[in-house]
């Protein structure tokens, strides 16, 4: 195995991984756990289908969970067979997992910004009405 200090990161050479099988089993186990949690929480987010943004976030979370589950399965198959193509598939699925997770985070940020704007508009539009209600109530108490 090459020394990591002499690695050219811009070349397309294949590098050999140096991970123990117990570490890979642990990684696959935690990835499976996280994938199941992502799928369940994505499904729960989709239950708010009345609002589009939580449903979009839920779908992105489900897709990310499925890709992470596929990556964990590829890691488990690699442990059994030592087939390097399985590791390549695992990293490809990890890439897709992070891509869907990133899109989901962007959707969440946009939905939070949208809710803040809508609350701001609501407060500004209802402020004169609330002021009038307060004045009427305080006037009733004096007389």
N, C-alpha and C positions, 0 to 999 in steps of 0.2 A: 504494500500500500504506500502511496506517495505521502510525503510530508506535506501537511496542509499549508505550510508557509510557502511552498513552491508551486502552489496550484494557480493555474491561469483560469480565472473565473469567466473569461470571455470565449474560451474554446468549447467545442462540442464533444470533448472526450468524455468517455464513460468512466465514472469513478466507483470504486468499490466501497460499500458501506461497512462500517465497523460497529455494529450494534449487537448486543447479546440477545439471545432468543427470549430470555426472561424479560428484558426491557421491552422487546417488541410485543410480547404477550400482554404486558402491563399497558403499553400504549394502545394496543387493540382493544383491550377491555375497557379502558376509560373512554376511548373514542366511541365504542358501542354505547356506553352509558350516556355520553353527551348527545349522541345521535338520537337515541330514544327520547331523551328530554326535549331536544329540539323539535322532533316530530310531534310530540304531545302538546308542547306549548304552541307550536304553529297551528295545530288543529283547534286549540282553544281560542287562538286569535282569530281564526276564520269564523268562529261562531258569532263574532261581531260583524256579520256581513252587511248590516244596515249601513255601516260606514265603510267606504271602499278602502281607505288606507290601512286600517288594521287587517283587513282580509288580504290585501296585497302583501303586507308584512308577514302574515301567517303562511301564505303560499311560499314566499321566499325562505322562510324558516323551515318549512317542510322539505323543500328541495335541498336546502343545505344539509338537513339531517339525513336525507337519503344518500346524498353524496358522501357524507362522513361515514355512514353505515357501510357503504360500498368500499370505502378506503379501509375500514377496519376489517372487512371480510377479505380484502386482497392481502392485507398484512397477515392475517391468520393463515391464508393459503400459502403465502410465501414462507412462513415458519414451517409448514408441513412439507413443502416441495423444494424450497430454495430456488424457485424460478424467478429470475430477475425481472421478467415481464410483469410479475405481480407487484413488485415494488414500484415499477413505472406506472402501473395502473393506479396504485394507491396514491402516488403523488399527483397524478392527474385528477383523481377524485378529490384530493385535498385542495387542489387549486380551485376546482369548481365549488367546493364547500365554502372556501373563503370568499369567492366571488359572490355567491348567493348571500352569504352573511353580510358582506359589504353593501350589497344592494338593499338588503333588508334594513340595515342601519341608516342608510340614506333615506329610505322611505319613512322610518321612524322620525328622523330629524325633521323632514319636511312636514310630517303630520303635526309634530309639536309646534313648529313655527306657524303652521296654518291655524291651529287651535289658539295660539297666543294672539294672532291677528284677529280671529273671529271674536275672542273674548274682549279684545280692545275695542273693536267696532261695537259690540253689544253694550259695553260699559259707556262708551261715548254717546251712543244713541239713546240709552235709557237714563242717562244722568239728569236731563231736565225733568223727566217724568218722576224720578225718585225725589228730586228736589221739591217738586210740586206736592207730592204725597207727604213729605216731611213737613212742609209748611202748613198744609191743611190739618194735619194731626196736631201740630203744635198750636194752631189757632183754636182748635176745638178745646184744648185743655185750659186755655186762658179764659174762655167764656162759658 
